[in-house]
């Protein structure tokens, strides 16, 4: 509970830290200031998730080239680290939902799809449109296109991560192609001409073979 006269930026609450570079979701206790420092931002932006849950991200994350992108809720492309926390009346509160619920809403983007994510992010950067009916229609059309592309990216990412079986032909992040020899959770052993390296499932791209 906030003490009288306490700076609201120092109010601490149970949170989850999302790190798309490390692909981790970690319990923490954060304040606005500690989140700002951990995310590495000059200013935080709120993304409302409903049910008294807020996701705080770098306000300029989508403007940064080479940012680590990820998908929230299957349809919203975000960039960089984030802190998820409860929010009531503009104040930070303990996260009111289990970690698993947040984890289920987070989609990691495999390395093979990072170029597509950056392309979508580039298209979402601020643009000037006329302040009239035509301009608003143009803006709405752009937003629909971006939302559709993010949804397709989310579907492609899930397929790239989950639709693997023994014997599938895959390409690793180093560009070397081989065959899936073993699958242990998210760790996949690939048989190549130079050995049997082990990769994270998200790093592999399935190669479709045409008869």
Backbone as JSON Lines, residues from 0, in Angstrom:
{"i":0,"aa":"X","n":[0.85,-1.19,0.0],"ca":[0.0,0.0,0.0],"c":[0.89,1.25,0.0]}
{"i":1,"aa":"X","n":[0.47,2.26,-0.75],"ca":[1.27,3.47,-0.86],"c":[1.18,4.3,0.41]}
{"i":2,"aa":"X","n":[2.32,4.71,0.92],"ca":[2.37,5.56,2.1],"c":[2.08,6.99,1.69]}
{"i":3,"aa":"X","n":[1.46,7.74,2.61],"ca":[1.14,9.14,2.34],"c":[2.4,9.92,2.0]}
{"i":4,"aa":"X","n":[2.37,10.63,0.89],"ca":[3.51,11.42,0.49],"c":[4.58,10.66,-0.25]}
{"i":5,"aa":"X","n":[4.41,9.35,-0.43],"ca":[5.42,8.57,-1.14],"c":[5.35,8.85,-2.63]}
{"i":6,"aa":"X","n":[6.51,8.99,-3.24],"ca":[6.59,9.2,-4.68],"c":[6.0,7.97,-5.38]}
{"i":7,"aa":"X","n":[4.95,8.14,-6.21],"ca":[4.33,6.99,-6.87],"c":[5.29,6.21,-7.77]}
{"i":8,"aa":"X","n":[6.37,6.86,-8.2],"ca":[7.35,6.17,-9.05],"c":[8.19,5.17,-8.26]}
{"i":9,"aa":"X","n":[8.09,5.24,-6.92],"ca":[8.84,4.32,-6.08],"c":[7.97,3.24,-5.45]}
{"i":10,"aa":"X","n":[6.66,3.26,-5.74],"ca":[5.76,2.24,-5.21],"c":[6.09,0.9,-5.85]}
{"i":11,"aa":"X","n":[6.37,-0.11,-5.03],"ca":[6.8,-1.4,-5.55],"c":[5.64,-2.4,-5.49]}
{"i":12,"aa":"X","n":[5.59,-3.3,-6.49],"ca":[4.53,-4.29,-6.57],"c":[5.08,-5.55,-7.24]}
{"i":13,"aa":"X","n":[4.43,-6.68,-6.96],"ca":[4.84,-7.94,-7.58],"c":[4.56,-7.86,-9.07]}
{"i":14,"aa":"X","n":[5.56,-8.26,-9.87],"ca":[5.48,-8.08,-11.32],"c":[6.09,-9.28,-12.03]}
{"i":15,"aa":"X","n":[6.06,-9.22,-13.35],"ca":[6.78,-10.17,-14.19],"c":[7.62,-9.39,-15.18]}
{"i":16,"aa":"X","n":[8.87,-9.8,-15.31],"ca":[9.77,-9.17,-16.28],"c":[9.86,-10.05,-17.52]}
{"i":17,"aa":"X","n":[9.56,-9.46,-18.67],"ca":[9.61,-10.17,-19.94],"c":[10.85,-9.73,-20.71]}
{"i":18,"aa":"X","n":[11.71,-10.68,-21.03],"ca":[12.95,-10.39,-21.75],"c":[12.95,-11.18,-23.06]}
{"i":19,"aa":"X","n":[12.61,-10.55,-24.19],"ca":[12.53,-11.28,-25.45],"c":[13.89,-11.74,-25.98]}
{"i":20,"aa":"X","n":[14.96,-11.08,-25.57],"ca":[16.29,-11.5,-26.01],"c":[16.66,-12.83,-25.37]}
{"i":21,"aa":"X","n":[16.41,-12.96,-24.07],"ca":[16.69,-14.2,-23.35],"c":[15.52,-15.18,-23.4]}
{"i":22,"aa":"X","n":[14.36,-14.71,-23.87],"ca":[13.12,-15.5,-23.93],"c":[12.75,-16.02,-22.54]}
{"i":23,"aa":"X","n":[12.72,-15.1,-21.59],"ca":[12.39,-15.46,-20.21],"c":[11.26,-14.58,-19.68]}
{"i":24,"aa":"X","n":[10.49,-15.14,-18.74],"ca":[9.46,-14.42,-18.01],"c":[9.75,-14.67,-16.53]}
{"i":25,"aa":"X","n":[10.18,-13.64,-15.81],"ca":[10.72,-13.81,-14.47],"c":[9.95,-13.0,-13.43]}
{"i":26,"aa":"X","n":[9.52,-13.64,-12.33],"ca":[8.87,-12.88,-11.25],"c":[9.83,-11.85,-10.66]}
{"i":27,"aa":"X","n":[9.29,-10.71,-10.28],"ca":[10.11,-9.64,-9.69],"c":[9.21,-8.78,-8.81]}
{"i":28,"aa":"X","n":[9.82,-7.81,-8.17],"ca":[9.09,-6.77,-7.44],"c":[9.61,-5.44,-7.98]}
{"i":29,"aa":"X","n":[8.75,-4.72,-8.68],"ca":[9.2,-3.53,-9.4],"c":[8.43,-2.29,-9.01]}
{"i":30,"aa":"X","n":[9.1,-1.18,-9.19],"ca":[8.46,0.14,-9.16],"c":[8.62,0.72,-10.56]}
{"i":31,"aa":"X","n":[7.99,1.87,-10.78],"ca":[8.16,2.55,-12.07],"c":[9.64,2.8,-12.34]}
{"i":32,"aa":"X","n":[10.36,3.27,-11.33],"ca":[11.77,3.61,-11.52],"c":[12.62,2.38,-11.79]}
{"i":33,"aa":"X","n":[12.37,1.27,-11.07],"ca":[13.19,0.08,-11.3],"c":[12.87,-0.53,-12.66]}
{"i":34,"aa":"X","n":[11.59,-0.46,-13.08],"ca":[11.22,-0.96,-14.39],"c":[11.87,-0.13,-15.49]}
{"i":35,"aa":"X","n":[11.88,1.18,-15.29],"ca":[12.5,2.08,-16.26],"c":[13.97,1.73,-16.45]}
{"i":36,"aa":"X","n":[14.65,1.49,-15.33],"ca":[16.07,1.16,-15.38],"c":[16.3,-0.2,-16.04]}
{"i":37,"aa":"X","n":[15.51,-1.22,-15.65],"ca":[15.71,-2.57,-16.19],"c":[15.39,-2.63,-17.68]}
{"i":38,"aa":"X","n":[14.33,-1.95,-18.09],"ca":[13.97,-1.94,-19.5],"c":[14.99,-1.15,-20.32]}
{"i":39,"aa":"X","n":[15.58,-0.13,-19.7],"ca":[16.57,0.68,-20.4],"c":[15.93,1.74,-21.26]}
{"i":40,"aa":"X","n":[14.84,2.33,-20.75],"ca":[14.09,3.32,-21.52],"c":[14.22,4.7,-20.9]}
{"i":41,"aa":"X","n":[13.89,5.72,-21.71],"ca":[13.81,7.08,-21.19],"c":[12.42,7.37,-20.65]}
{"i":42,"aa":"X","n":[11.43,6.68,-21.21],"ca":[10.05,6.84,-20.78],"c":[9.29,5.56,-21.06]}
{"i":43,"aa":"X","n":[8.4,5.19,-20.15],"ca":[7.63,3.96,-20.31],"c":[6.26,4.26,-20.92]}
{"i":44,"aa":"X","n":[5.76,3.31,-21.69],"ca":[4.43,3.4,-22.29],"c":[3.59,2.24,-21.77]}
{"i":45,"aa":"X","n":[2.34,2.55,-21.42],"ca":[1.42,1.54,-20.9],"c":[0.65,0.86,-22.01]}
{"i":46,"aa":"X","n":[0.62,-0.47,-21.96],"ca":[-0.22,-1.26,-22.86],"c":[-1.24,-1.97,-21.97]}
{"i":47,"aa":"X","n":[-2.49,-1.54,-22.01],"ca":[-3.52,-2.14,-21.18],"c":[-3.88,-3.54,-21.64]}
{"i":48,"aa":"X","n":[-3.94,-4.47,-20.71],"ca":[-4.24,-5.87,-21.03],"c":[-5.61,-6.31,-20.51]}
{"i":49,"aa":"X","n":[-6.34,-5.41,-19.84],"ca":[-7.62,-5.76,-19.26],"c":[-7.45,-6.46,-17.92]}
{"i":50,"aa":"X","n":[-8.54,-6.6,-17.17],"ca":[-8.56,-7.3,-15.87],"c":[-7.55,-6.72,-14.89]}
{"i":51,"aa":"X","n":[-7.33,-5.41,-14.96],"ca":[-6.42,-4.77,-14.02],"c":[-4.97,-5.13,-14.23]}
{"i":52,"aa":"X","n":[-4.59,-5.46,-15.46],"ca":[-3.21,-5.83,-15.79],"c":[-2.66,-4.86,-16.82]}
{"i":53,"aa":"X","n":[-1.47,-4.34,-16.57],"ca":[-0.8,-3.42,-17.48],"c":[0.57,-3.96,-17.88]}
{"i":54,"aa":"X","n":[0.92,-3.74,-19.13],"ca":[2.26,-4.09,-19.62],"c":[2.97,-2.78,-19.93]}
{"i":55,"aa":"X","n":[4.14,-2.58,-19.34],"ca":[4.91,-1.34,-19.52],"c":[6.14,-1.61,-20.37]}
{"i":56,"aa":"X","n":[6.3,-0.83,-21.44],"ca":[7.38,-1.04,-22.4],"c":[8.09,0.28,-22.68]}
{"i":57,"aa":"X","n":[9.19,0.19,-23.39],"ca":[9.93,1.37,-23.83],"c":[9.06,2.13,-24.83]}
{"i":58,"aa":"X","n":[8.77,3.39,-24.54],"ca":[7.92,4.18,-25.42],"c":[8.51,4.28,-26.83]}
{"i":59,"aa":"X","n":[9.84,4.23,-26.94],"ca":[10.47,4.36,-28.25],"c":[11.01,3.03,-28.76]}
{"i":60,"aa":"X","n":[10.55,1.91,-28.14],"ca":[11.07,0.61,-28.52],"c":[10.88,0.27,-29.99]}
{"i":61,"aa":"X","n":[9.71,0.63,-30.55],"ca":[9.43,0.32,-31.94],"c":[10.23,1.18,-32.91]}
{"i":62,"aa":"X","n":[10.87,2.21,-32.39],"ca":[11.68,3.08,-33.24],"c":[13.14,2.65,-33.29]}
{"i":63,"aa":"X","n":[13.49,1.67,-32.49],"ca":[14.89,1.26,-32.39],"c":[15.18,0.13,-33.38]}
{"i":64,"aa":"X","n":[16.14,0.36,-34.26],"ca":[16.53,-0.67,-35.21],"c":[17.17,-1.84,-34.47]}
{"i":65,"aa":"X","n":[16.85,-3.05,-34.91],"ca":[17.45,-4.24,-34.3],"c":[16.87,-4.61,-32.96]}
{"i":66,"aa":"X","n":[15.71,-4.05,-32.6],"ca":[15.1,-4.39,-31.32],"c":[14.63,-5.84,-31.33]}
{"i":67,"aa":"X","n":[14.54,-6.43,-30.14],"ca":[14.01,-7.78,-30.02],"c":[12.48,-7.68,-29.92]}
{"i":68,"aa":"X","n":[11.8,-8.14,-30.96],"ca":[10.35,-8.04,-31.0],"c":[9.7,-9.3,-30.43]}
{"i":69,"aa":"X","n":[8.48,-9.15,-29.96],"ca":[7.69,-10.27,-29.48],"c":[6.22,-9.92,-29.64]}
{"i":70,"aa":"X","n":[5.35,-10.91,-29.44],"ca":[3.93,-10.71,-29.71],"c":[3.13,-10.94,-28.44]}
{"i":71,"aa":"X","n":[2.25,-9.99,-28.14],"ca":[1.39,-10.08,-26.96],"c":[-0.04,-10.38,-27.4]}
{"i":72,"aa":"X","n":[-0.6,-11.45,-26.85],"ca":[-1.98,-11.78,-27.15],"c":[-2.24,-12.21,-28.56]}
{"i":73,"aa":"X","n":[-1.2,-12.61,-29.3],"ca":[-1.38,-13.1,-30.65],"c":[-1.62,-12.05,-31.7]}
{"i":74,"aa":"X","n":[-1.64,-10.77,-31.31],"ca":[-1.98,-9.75,-32.3],"c":[-1.27,-8.42,-32.12]}
{"i":75,"aa":"X","n":[-0.5,-8.25,-31.05],"ca":[0.16,-6.96,-30.82],"c":[1.66,-7.14,-30.81]}
{"i":76,"aa":"X","n":[2.34,-6.49,-31.75],"ca":[3.79,-6.56,-31.85],"c":[4.41,-5.52,-30.92]}
{"i":77,"aa":"X","n":[5.29,-5.98,-30.02],"ca":[5.98,-5.09,-29.1],"c":[7.48,-5.25,-29.28]}
{"i":78,"aa":"X","n":[8.23,-4.3,-28.72],"ca":[9.68,-4.32,-28.91],"c":[10.39,-4.14,-27.57]}
{"i":79,"aa":"X","n":[11.38,-4.99,-27.34],"ca":[12.22,-4.84,-26.17],"c":[11.62,-5.43,-24.9]}
{"i":80,"aa":"X","n":[12.33,-5.2,-23.82],"ca":[11.9,-5.72,-22.52],"c":[10.6,-5.07,-22.06]}
{"i":81,"aa":"X","n":[9.91,-5.76,-21.16],"ca":[8.65,-5.24,-20.63],"c":[8.47,-5.69,-19.19]}
{"i":82,"aa":"X","n":[7.67,-4.96,-18.45],"ca":[7.28,-5.33,-17.09],"c":[5.76,-5.37,-17.04]}
{"i":83,"aa":"X","n":[5.23,-6.5,-16.58],"ca":[3.78,-6.67,-16.45],"c":[3.42,-6.58,-14.97]}
{"i":84,"aa":"X","n":[2.45,-5.74,-14.66],"ca":[2.11,-5.47,-13.26],"c":[0.62,-5.15,-13.16]}
{"i":85,"aa":"X","n":[0.07,-5.17,-11.96],"ca":[-1.31,-4.77,-11.78],"c":[-1.44,-3.26,-11.84]}
{"i":86,"aa":"X","n":[-2.64,-2.8,-12.18],"ca":[-2.87,-1.36,-12.24],"c":[-4.29,-1.02,-11.82]}
{"i":87,"aa":"X","n":[-4.43,-0.19,-10.8],"ca":[-5.74,0.23,-10.32],"c":[-5.71,1.74,-10.09]}
{"i":88,"aa":"X","n":[-6.58,2.45,-10.79],"ca":[-6.67,3.9,-10.59],"c":[-5.37,4.62,-10.89]}
{"i":89,"aa":"X","n":[-4.6,4.09,-11.84],"ca":[-3.34,4.74,-12.21],"c":[-2.18,4.39,-11.3]}
{"i":90,"aa":"X","n":[-2.39,3.53,-10.29],"ca":[-1.31,3.13,-9.38],"c":[-0.9,1.69,-9.64]}
{"i":91,"aa":"X","n":[0.37,1.4,-9.39],"ca":[0.9,0.04,-9.54],"c":[0.42,-0.82,-8.37]}
{"i":92,"aa":"X","n":[-0.04,-2.04,-8.7],"ca":[-0.44,-3.0,-7.67],"c":[0.14,-4.36,-8.03]}
{"i":93,"aa":"X","n":[0.1,-5.29,-7.07],"ca":[0.6,-6.64,-7.34],"c":[-0.14,-7.24,-8.54]}
{"i":94,"aa":"X","n":[0.59,-7.97,-9.36],"ca":[0.0,-8.61,-10.53],"c":[-1.1,-9.56,-10.08]}
{"i":95,"aa":"X","n":[-2.34,-9.4,-10.59],"ca":[-3.46,-10.18,-10.07],"c":[-3.7,-11.52,-10.77]}
{"i":96,"aa":"X","n":[-2.84,-11.89,-11.72],"ca":[-3.05,-13.14,-12.45],"c":[-1.8,-14.01,-12.36]}
{"i":97,"aa":"X","n":[-1.94,-15.35,-12.53],"ca":[-0.79,-16.25,-12.43],"c":[0.22,-16.03,-13.56]}
{"i":98,"aa":"X","n":[1.45,-16.43,-13.29],"ca":[2.51,-16.33,-14.3],"c":[2.14,-17.07,-15.57]}
{"i":99,"aa":"X","n":[1.5,-18.24,-15.42],"ca":[1.16,-19.05,-16.59],"c":[0.22,-18.35,-17.54]}
{"i":100,"aa":"X","n":[-0.66,-17.5,-17.02],"ca":[-1.58,-16.77,-17.88],"c":[-0.82,-15.77,-18.75]}
{"i":101,"aa":"X","n":[0.15,-15.09,-18.14],"ca":[0.97,-14.15,-18.9],"c":[1.81,-14.9,-19.92]}
{"i":102,"aa":"X","n":[2.42,-16.0,-19.5],"ca":[3.27,-16.78,-20.41],"c":[2.49,-17.25,-21.62]}
{"i":103,"aa":"X","n":[1.22,-17.62,-21.42],"ca":[0.4,-18.1,-22.53],"c":[0.1,-16.99,-23.53]}
{"i":104,"aa":"X","n":[0.16,-15.74,-23.08],"ca":[-0.15,-14.61,-23.95],"c":[1.08,-14.06,-24.67]}
{"i":105,"aa":"X","n":[2.26,-14.58,-24.32],"ca":[3.51,-14.09,-24.9],"c":[3.97,-15.03,-26.01]}
{"i":106,"aa":"X","n":[4.26,-14.47,-27.17],"ca":[4.76,-15.26,-28.29],"c":[6.16,-14.8,-28.68]}
{"i":107,"aa":"X","n":[7.13,-15.72,-28.6],"ca":[8.49,-15.39,-29.02],"c":[8.59,-15.52,-30.53]}
{"i":108,"aa":"X","n":[9.38,-14.68,-31.15],"ca":[9.56,-14.71,-32.59],"c":[10.86,-15.46,-32.91]}
{"i":109,"aa":"X","n":[10.76,-16.59,-33.63],"ca":[11.98,-17.33,-34.0],"c":[12.93,-16.46,-34.82]}
{"i":110,"aa":"X","n":[14.21,-16.77,-34.75],"ca":[15.2,-15.99,-35.48],"c":[14.88,-15.89,-36.96]}
{"i":111,"aa":"X","n":[14.3,-16.96,-37.51],"ca":[14.01,-16.98,-38.94],"c":[12.96,-15.94,-39.34]}
{"i":112,"aa":"X","n":[12.18,-15.45,-38.36],"ca":[11.13,-14.49,-38.66],"c":[11.46,-13.08,-38.19]}
{"i":113,"aa":"X","n":[12.69,-12.87,-37.71],"ca":[13.04,-11.56,-37.18],"c":[13.01,-10.47,-38.24]}
{"i":114,"aa":"X","n":[13.39,-10.81,-39.47],"ca":[13.37,-9.82,-40.55],"c":[11.95,-9.36,-40.82]}
{"i":115,"aa":"X","n":[10.99,-10.31,-40.82],"ca":[9.59,-9.93,-41.03],"c":[9.09,-9.04,-39.9]}
{"i":116,"aa":"X","n":[9.5,-9.35,-38.66],"ca":[9.07,-8.54,-37.53],"c":[9.61,-7.12,-37.65]}
{"i":117,"aa":"X","n":[10.88,-6.98,-38.04],"ca":[11.46,-5.65,-38.2],"c":[10.77,-4.88,-39.31]}
{"i":118,"aa":"X","n":[10.4,-5.58,-40.38],"ca":[9.71,-4.94,-41.49],"c":[8.35,-4.4,-41.04]}
{"i":119,"aa":"X","n":[7.64,-5.2,-40.25],"ca":[6.34,-4.74,-39.73],"c":[6.54,-3.55,-38.81]}
{"i":120,"aa":"X","n":[7.56,-3.64,-37.94],"ca":[7.83,-2.54,-37.01],"c":[8.17,-1.25,-37.76]}
{"i":121,"aa":"X","n":[8.95,-1.36,-38.84],"ca":[9.28,-0.18,-39.64],"c":[8.03,0.47,-40.2]}
{"i":122,"aa":"X","n":[7.07,-0.39,-40.61],"ca":[5.83,0.14,-41.17],"c":[4.91,0.76,-40.14]}
{"i":123,"aa":"X","n":[5.19,0.51,-38.85],"ca":[4.34,1.04,-37.78],"c":[4.88,2.35,-37.21]}
{"i":124,"aa":"X","n":[5.97,2.83,-37.76],"ca":[6.52,4.08,-37.25],"c":[5.6,5.25,-37.61]}
{"i":125,"aa":"X","n":[5.64,6.33,-36.81],"ca":[4.71,7.44,-37.03],"c":[4.8,8.01,-38.44]}
{"i":126,"aa":"X","n":[3.64,8.28,-39.01],"ca":[3.56,8.92,-40.33],"c":[2.56,10.06,-40.23]}
{"i":127,"aa":"X","n":[2.7,11.02,-41.12],"ca":[1.8,12.17,-41.14],"c":[0.67,11.91,-42.13]}
{"i":128,"aa":"X","n":[-0.56,12.11,-41.65],"ca":[-1.72,11.99,-42.54],"c":[-2.57,13.24,-42.35]}
{"i":129,"aa":"X","n":[-3.32,13.61,-43.38],"ca":[-4.18,14.8,-43.26],"c":[-5.22,14.63,-42.16]}
{"i":130,"aa":"X","n":[-5.52,15.72,-41.45],"ca":[-6.52,15.66,-40.37],"c":[-7.91,15.88,-40.98]}
{"i":131,"aa":"X","n":[-8.31,14.9,-41.78],"ca":[-9.64,14.96,-42.4],"c":[-10.12,13.53,-42.6]}
{"i":132,"aa":"X","n":[-11.29,13.38,-43.23],"ca":[-11.87,12.05,-43.39],"c":[-10.97,11.13,-44.19]}
{"i":133,"aa":"X","n":[-10.35,11.66,-45.25],"ca":[-9.45,10.83,-46.06],"c":[-8.24,10.37,-45.26]}
{"i":134,"aa":"X","n":[-7.7,11.28,-44.45],"ca":[-6.53,10.93,-43.65],"c":[-6.86,9.88,-42.61]}
{"i":135,"aa":"X","n":[-8.02,10.03,-41.96],"ca":[-8.43,9.05,-40.95],"c":[-8.69,7.68,-41.59]}
{"i":136,"aa":"X","n":[-9.26,7.68,-42.79],"ca":[-9.49,6.42,-43.5],"c":[-8.16,5.76,-43.86]}
{"i":137,"aa":"X","n":[-7.18,6.57,-44.26],"ca":[-5.86,6.04,-44.58],"c":[-5.21,5.43,-43.34]}
{"i":138,"aa":"X","n":[-5.34,6.13,-42.2],"ca":[-4.75,5.65,-40.95],"c":[-5.41,4.34,-40.51]}
{"i":139,"aa":"X","n":[-6.74,4.27,-40.63],"ca":[-7.46,3.06,-40.25],"c":[-7.03,1.88,-41.14]}
{"i":140,"aa":"X","n":[-6.87,2.13,-42.43],"ca":[-6.44,1.09,-43.35],"c":[-5.04,0.58,-42.99]}
{"i":141,"aa":"X","n":[-4.13,1.51,-42.66],"ca":[-2.78,1.12,-42.27],"c":[-2.8,0.28,-41.0]}
{"i":142,"aa":"X","n":[-3.64,0.68,-40.03],"ca":[-3.72,-0.08,-38.77],"c":[-4.25,-1.49,-39.0]}
{"i":143,"aa":"X","n":[-5.24,-1.62,-39.88],"ca":[-5.78,-2.95,-40.19],"c":[-4.72,-3.82,-40.86]}
{"i":144,"aa":"X","n":[-3.97,-3.24,-41.77],"ca":[-2.92,-3.99,-42.47],"c":[-1.85,-4.45,-41.48]}
{"i":145,"aa":"X","n":[-1.44,-3.56,-40.58],"ca":[-0.42,-3.92,-39.6],"c":[-0.91,-5.03,-38.68]}
{"i":146,"aa":"X","n":[-2.16,-4.9,-38.22],"ca":[-2.72,-5.92,-37.33],"c":[-2.78,-7.27,-38.03]}
{"i":147,"aa":"X","n":[-3.17,-7.27,-39.3],"ca":[-3.24,-8.52,-40.05],"c":[-1.88,-9.16,-40.24]}
{"i":148,"aa":"X","n":[-0.87,-8.35,-40.49],"ca":[0.48,-8.89,-40.68],"c":[1.04,-9.45,-39.38]}
{"i":149,"aa":"X","n":[0.73,-8.79,-38.27],"ca":[1.19,-9.3,-36.98],"c":[0.53,-10.65,-36.67]}
{"i":150,"aa":"X","n":[-0.76,-10.77,-36.97],"ca":[-1.45,-12.03,-36.74],"c":[-0.84,-13.15,-37.58]}
{"i":151,"aa":"X","n":[-0.52,-12.84,-38.84],"ca":[0.12,-13.84,-39.7],"c":[1.5,-14.21,-39.16]}
{"i":152,"aa":"X","n":[2.23,-13.22,-38.67],"ca":[3.54,-13.49,-38.08],"c":[3.4,-14.39,-36.87]}
{"i":153,"aa":"X","n":[2.39,-14.13,-36.04],"ca":[2.17,-14.95,-34.85],"c":[1.88,-16.4,-35.24]}
{"i":154,"aa":"X","n":[1.05,-16.6,-36.26],"ca":[0.73,-17.95,-36.73],"c":[1.98,-18.63,-37.28]}
{"i":155,"aa":"X","n":[2.74,-17.9,-38.08],"ca":[3.96,-18.47,-38.66],"c":[4.96,-18.84,-37.58]}
{"i":156,"aa":"X","n":[5.07,-18.0,-36.54],"ca":[6.01,-18.27,-35.46],"c":[5.61,-19.54,-34.72]}
{"i":157,"aa":"X","n":[4.32,-19.7,-34.44],"ca":[3.85,-20.9,-33.75],"c":[4.12,-22.13,-34.59]}
{"i":158,"aa":"X","n":[3.84,-22.05,-35.89],"ca":[4.09,-23.18,-36.77],"c":[5.58,-23.51,-36.81]}
{"i":159,"aa":"X","n":[6.4,-22.47,-36.9],"ca":[7.84,-22.71,-36.97],"c":[8.38,-23.34,-35.71]}
{"i":160,"aa":"X","n":[7.72,-23.08,-34.55],"ca":[8.2,-23.59,-33.28],"c":[7.64,-24.96,-32.95]}
{"i":161,"aa":"X","n":[6.41,-25.26,-33.4],"ca":[5.73,-26.44,-32.9],"c":[5.65,-27.59,-33.92]}
{"i":162,"aa":"X","n":[5.62,-27.3,-35.2],"ca":[5.39,-28.35,-36.18],"c":[6.69,-29.01,-36.61]}
{"i":163,"aa":"X","n":[7.33,-29.67,-35.67],"ca":[8.55,-30.4,-35.95],"c":[8.38,-31.85,-35.51]}
{"i":164,"aa":"X","n":[8.94,-32.76,-36.29],"ca":[8.88,-34.19,-35.97],"c":[10.21,-34.82,-36.34]}
{"i":165,"aa":"X","n":[10.47,-36.0,-35.8],"ca":[11.71,-36.7,-36.14],"c":[11.8,-36.9,-37.64]}
{"i":166,"aa":"X","n":[12.98,-36.62,-38.17],"ca":[13.21,-36.79,-39.61],"c":[12.95,-35.55,-40.43]}
{"i":167,"aa":"X","n":[12.32,-34.52,-39.83],"ca":[12.06,-33.29,-40.58],"c":[13.37,-32.63,-41.0]}
{"i":168,"aa":"X","n":[13.36,-32.03,-42.16],"ca":[14.51,-31.28,-42.65],"c":[14.4,-29.85,-42.12]}
{"i":169,"aa":"X","n":[15.45,-29.37,-41.46],"ca":[15.43,-28.04,-40.86],"c":[16.73,-27.3,-41.14]}
{"i":170,"aa":"X","n":[16.65,-25.98,-41.04],"ca":[17.83,-25.13,-41.18],"c":[18.05,-24.39,-39.87]}
{"i":171,"aa":"X","n":[19.3,-24.42,-39.38],"ca":[19.64,-23.77,-38.13],"c":[20.02,-22.32,-38.32]}
{"i":172,"aa":"X","n":[20.26,-21.6,-37.23],"ca":[20.61,-20.18,-37.31],"c":[21.93,-19.92,-38.02]}
{"i":173,"aa":"X","n":[22.77,-20.96,-38.12],"ca":[24.05,-20.82,-38.83],"c":[23.91,-21.08,-40.32]}
{"i":174,"aa":"X","n":[22.67,-21.39,-40.77],"ca":[22.44,-21.64,-42.18],"c":[22.66,-23.07,-42.62]}
{"i":175,"aa":"X","n":[23.1,-23.94,-41.7],"ca":[23.36,-25.34,-42.03],"c":[22.06,-26.13,-41.93]}
{"i":176,"aa":"X","n":[21.82,-26.98,-42.93],"ca":[20.6,-27.77,-42.98],"c":[20.88,-29.22,-42.58]}
{"i":177,"aa":"X","n":[19.92,-29.81,-41.88],"ca":[20.06,-31.2,-41.47],"c":[18.71,-31.8,-41.16]}
{"i":178,"aa":"X","n":[18.7,-32.93,-40.46],"ca":[17.47,-33.64,-40.14],"c":[17.3,-33.76,-38.62]}
{"i":179,"aa":"X","n":[16.06,-33.61,-38.17],"ca":[15.77,-33.71,-36.74],"c":[16.04,-35.14,-36.28]}
{"i":180,"aa":"X","n":[16.98,-35.27,-35.34],"ca":[17.35,-36.59,-34.83],"c":[16.69,-36.89,-33.49]}
{"i":181,"aa":"X","n":[16.49,-35.84,-32.68],"ca":[15.87,-36.02,-31.36],"c":[15.23,-34.72,-30.92]}
{"i":182,"aa":"X","n":[14.14,-34.82,-30.15],"ca":[13.43,-33.67,-29.61],"c":[13.26,-33.88,-28.11]}
{"i":183,"aa":"X","n":[13.8,-32.96,-27.33],"ca":[13.68,-33.04,-25.87],"c":[13.14,-31.7,-25.38]}
{"i":184,"aa":"X","n":[11.8,-31.61,-25.29],"ca":[11.19,-30.34,-24.92],"c":[11.45,-29.32,-26.02]}
{"i":185,"aa":"X","n":[12.1,-28.19,-25.65],"ca":[12.42,-27.16,-26.62],"c":[13.81,-27.33,-27.22]}
{"i":186,"aa":"X","n":[14.51,-28.41,-26.85],"ca":[15.85,-28.67,-27.37],"c":[15.77,-29.72,-28.48]}
{"i":187,"aa":"X","n":[16.35,-29.4,-29.62],"ca":[16.25,-30.26,-30.79],"c":[17.66,-30.61,-31.29]}
{"i":188,"aa":"X","n":[17.93,-31.91,-31.43],"ca":[19.2,-32.37,-31.97],"c":[19.05,-32.56,-33.47]}
{"i":189,"aa":"X","n":[19.98,-31.98,-34.22],"ca":[19.9,-32.02,-35.68],"c":[21.11,-32.77,-36.24]}
{"i":190,"aa":"X","n":[20.86,-33.74,-37.09],"ca":[21.91,-34.5,-37.75],"c":[22.35,-33.75,-38.99]}
{"i":191,"aa":"X","n":[23.62,-33.29,-39.0],"ca":[24.18,-32.58,-40.15],"c":[25.44,-33.3,-40.63]}
{"i":192,"aa":"X","n":[25.98,-32.82,-41.72],"ca":[27.19,-33.43,-42.26],"c":[28.38,-33.23,-41.33]}
{"i":193,"aa":"X","n":[28.32,-32.2,-40.5],"ca":[29.45,-31.88,-39.64],"c":[29.25,-32.3,-38.18]}
{"i":194,"aa":"X","n":[28.11,-32.95,-37.88],"ca":[27.89,-33.39,-36.51],"c":[26.42,-33.35,-36.13]}
{"i":195,"aa":"X","n":[26.19,-33.32,-34.81],"ca":[24.81,-33.31,-34.31],"c":[24.62,-32.18,-33.3]}
{"i":196,"aa":"X","n":[24.58,-30.94,-33.77],"ca":[24.39,-29.82,-32.85],"c":[22.98,-29.83,-32.26]}
{"i":197,"aa":"X","n":[22.83,-29.16,-31.1],"ca":[21.55,-29.05,-30.42],"c":[21.12,-27.58,-30.45]}
{"i":198,"aa":"X","n":[19.88,-27.34,-30.84],"ca":[19.36,-25.99,-30.95],"c":[18.08,-25.84,-30.11]}
{"i":199,"aa":"X","n":[17.76,-24.59,-29.8],"ca":[16.42,-24.29,-29.3],"c":[15.45,-24.45,-30.46]}
{"i":200,"aa":"X","n":[14.27,-24.99,-30.18],"ca":[13.28,-25.2,-31.22],"c":[13.01,-23.91,-32.0]}
{"i":201,"aa":"X","n":[12.97,-22.77,-31.29],"ca":[12.64,-21.5,-31.93],"c":[13.69,-21.05,-32.93]}
{"i":202,"aa":"X","n":[14.9,-21.63,-32.87],"ca":[15.96,-21.22,-33.78],"c":[15.89,-21.93,-35.12]}
{"i":203,"aa":"X","n":[15.05,-22.94,-35.23],"ca":[15.02,-23.79,-36.42],"c":[13.88,-23.42,-37.35]}
{"i":204,"aa":"X","n":[14.16,-23.54,-38.64],"ca":[13.15,-23.32,-39.66],"c":[12.94,-24.63,-40.42]}
{"i":205,"aa":"X","n":[11.7,-25.08,-40.47],"ca":[11.41,-26.32,-41.18],"c":[11.47,-26.09,-42.67]}
{"i":206,"aa":"X","n":[12.16,-26.98,-43.38],"ca":[12.3,-26.9,-44.83],"c":[11.26,-27.81,-45.45]}
{"i":207,"aa":"X","n":[10.35,-27.22,-46.23],"ca":[9.32,-28.0,-46.88],"c":[9.91,-28.7,-48.1]}
{"i":208,"aa":"X","n":[9.75,-30.02,-48.14],"ca":[10.28,-30.8,-49.25],"c":[9.19,-31.0,-50.3]}
{"i":209,"aa":"X","n":[9.52,-30.76,-51.55],"ca":[8.56,-30.9,-52.65],"c":[8.9,-32.14,-53.46]}
{"i":210,"aa":"X","n":[7.91,-33.02,-53.61],"ca":[8.13,-34.24,-54.38],"c":[8.25,-33.94,-55.87]}
